[in-house]
Amino acid sequence: KMVLDLLTRMLKIEPAKVFRNIDRVANTVSASLPISIKMAQQEHWLRPGKKMILSGFGVGLSWGSALVEEI
C-alpha cells in the first residue's frame, strides 16, 4: 500500500484511477500483477485503448514497471 500510494503521488495520478485490491487479496508477491489484471477485467476497469502502468516491488529491492495499452 505504501509503495502504491507513493507512486500515485509521484506520478500525479488521480487516486480514483488507481486499481487497488490489497484489501481483498493481501500481498500475493509475484502473483499480484496477474491477479490484479484479472480482477480489473472482471470489475470492468479495463477497456480497449486504455493505458495501464504496471509496477511491482519485491524482496531484495527488486522492482519493475511497464506501461501497457489494453487491446
Summary of the structure (lengths in Angstrom):
residues: 71
radius of gyration: 12.1
end to end distance: 27.8
largest distance: 35.1
contacts: 135
relative contact order: 0.17
helix: 46%
strand: 20%
